[in-house]
Each structure stands twice: as C-alpha cells, then as structure tokens.
C-alpha cells in the first residue's frame, strides 16, 4: 500500500468512525460488517478521486445516491 492510499484509508476510517444514523443511515448500516466496511471504503475512495472531493463530501454524496 502506498502513502497516498494509506492516507485515504485512514481518513475514511476517521470519517466513518463518527457515523451518525440520523445523517448517514446507509453507511452506518453498511459498516457493521467487515465486508460492508471494505465495500464502503472502496466506494468512498473511488468517488472522492473521480469527483475530486473530500472524503467527507464523498460520504455525503454517496449517502444521498444510495437512499
């Protein structure tokens, strides 16, 4: 794993660790399992890179799309 990838994964973990069921219910449910967490992590990183947004913004946008 390279330095950038590690930094992205660390930021995703930080953001998802404060998950609020009121704000991001889909992600909060998804990260309850290891498989779900890895899926969420991959989705968020790809979205952030493709759309050139922060990890927090990626989570918010994906939450809206997944509802």
Secondary structure, 3 states (H helix, E strand, C coil): CCHHHHHHHHHHHHHHCCCCCCCCHHHHHHCCCHHHHHHHHHHHHHHHHHHCCCHHHHHHHHHHHHC
